[in-house]
Amino acid sequence: MYLFIAIILIAELIIATTAICLTVYADKKVIEFNKKVENFRPKLLSEISSAKEAVAKFVLGVHKLCEFARRQRKKYIISTVQNILIYFLLIFLKGKSKKCVSALQLAFTVKDCWDKSCNS
């Protein structure tokens, strides 16, 4: 009976020693990993800040592109409306009267003034 208790006690000691050794080994590995993370952290922070700057520049570029597209769209719409008005006046004033020439000159003058005001 005492032999059985002694064997169980020795087995428990072996198991406890193994658990303690594995815990110490794991602790050493965690400390090594923590040192690696601490050494890598400044590089990581600098890379994250440069990535933030790159994203900010990209967003700014996209906003500028959208603004350019909006301006171009407005410019083409105004140009199209001008051309439609000019052709409408040409068709409307196609008659054989002498007033047609002066009205046509007035239309071109209005178009030139409009172009100057839109481009400035």
C-alpha positions as CSV (number, residue, x, y, z in Angstrom):
1,M,0.0,0.0,0.0
2,Y,2.8,2.4,0.9
3,L,4.5,1.5,-2.3
4,F,1.3,2.5,-4.3
5,I,1.1,5.9,-2.5
6,A,4.9,6.5,-3.1
7,I,4.4,5.8,-6.8
8,I,1.5,8.2,-7.0
9,L,3.5,10.9,-5.2
10,I,6.5,10.4,-7.5
11,A,4.1,10.6,-10.6
12,E,2.6,13.8,-9.2
13,L,6.0,15.3,-8.7
14,I,7.1,14.4,-12.3
15,I,3.9,15.9,-13.7
16,A,4.3,19.1,-11.5
17,T,8.0,19.4,-12.6
18,T,7.0,19.0,-16.2
19,A,4.3,21.6,-15.9
20,I,6.6,24.1,-14.2
21,C,9.4,23.5,-16.8
22,L,6.9,24.1,-19.7
23,T,5.6,27.2,-18.0
24,V,9.1,28.6,-17.6
25,Y,9.9,27.7,-21.2
26,A,6.7,29.5,-22.4
27,D,7.5,32.5,-20.3
28,K,11.0,32.8,-21.9
29,K,9.5,32.6,-25.3
30,V,6.9,35.3,-24.5
31,I,9.6,37.6,-23.2
32,E,11.6,37.0,-26.4
33,F,8.6,37.7,-28.5
34,N,7.8,40.9,-26.5
35,K,11.3,42.2,-27.1
36,K,10.9,41.6,-30.9
37,V,7.6,43.5,-30.8
38,E,9.1,46.3,-28.9
39,N,12.0,46.6,-31.4
40,F,9.6,46.5,-34.3
41,R,7.1,49.0,-32.9
42,P,8.9,52.2,-34.1
43,K,9.2,50.9,-37.6
44,L,5.5,49.9,-37.6
45,L,4.4,53.3,-36.3
46,S,6.4,55.1,-39.0
47,E,5.0,52.8,-41.7
48,I,1.5,53.4,-40.4
49,S,2.0,57.2,-40.4
50,S,3.3,57.1,-44.0
51,A,0.4,54.9,-45.0
52,K,-2.0,57.5,-43.5
53,E,-0.2,60.2,-45.5
54,A,-0.5,58.2,-48.7
55,V,-4.2,57.6,-48.1
56,A,-4.8,61.3,-47.4
57,K,-3.0,62.3,-50.6
58,F,-5.0,59.7,-52.5
59,V,-8.3,61.1,-51.1
60,L,-7.2,64.6,-51.9
61,G,-6.4,63.6,-55.5
62,V,-9.8,61.9,-55.9
63,H,-11.5,65.0,-54.6
64,K,-9.6,67.2,-57.1
65,L,-10.5,64.8,-59.9
66,C,-14.1,65.0,-59.0
67,E,-14.0,68.8,-58.8
68,F,-12.3,68.9,-62.3
69,A,-14.9,66.6,-63.7
70,R,-17.7,68.8,-62.2
71,R,-16.1,71.9,-63.8
72,Q,-15.7,70.2,-67.1
73,R,-19.2,69.0,-67.1
74,K,-20.5,72.5,-66.4
75,K,-18.3,73.9,-69.1
76,Y,-19.6,71.4,-71.7
77,I,-23.2,72.0,-70.7
78,I,-22.7,75.8,-71.1
79,S,-21.0,75.2,-74.5
80,T,-23.8,72.9,-75.7
81,V,-26.5,75.4,-74.6
82,Q,-24.6,78.2,-76.4
83,N,-24.4,76.1,-79.6
84,I,-28.0,75.1,-79.5
85,L,-29.0,78.8,-79.0
86,I,-26.8,79.9,-81.9
87,Y,-28.2,77.2,-84.3
88,F,-31.8,78.1,-83.2
89,L,-31.1,81.7,-83.9
90,L,-29.6,80.8,-87.3
91,I,-32.7,78.8,-88.2
92,F,-35.0,81.4,-86.8
93,L,-33.3,84.3,-88.6
94,K,-32.8,82.5,-91.9
95,G,-35.3,84.8,-93.5
96,K,-34.4,87.1,-96.4
97,S,-34.7,90.3,-94.5
98,K,-31.8,92.7,-93.8
99,K,-32.5,92.5,-90.1
100,C,-31.2,89.0,-90.2
101,V,-27.6,90.1,-90.6
102,S,-27.7,92.5,-87.6
103,A,-29.5,89.9,-85.5
104,L,-26.8,87.4,-86.4
105,Q,-24.1,89.8,-85.5
106,L,-25.9,90.5,-82.2
107,A,-26.0,86.7,-81.5
108,F,-22.3,86.3,-82.1
109,T,-21.6,89.3,-79.9
110,V,-23.6,87.7,-77.1
111,K,-21.8,84.4,-77.6
112,D,-18.4,86.1,-77.4
113,C,-19.4,88.0,-74.2
114,W,-20.7,84.8,-72.7
115,D,-17.5,82.9,-73.6
116,K,-15.4,85.7,-72.0
117,S,-17.5,85.6,-68.8
118,C,-17.5,81.8,-68.5
119,N,-13.7,81.5,-69.0
120,S,-12.8,84.2,-66.5
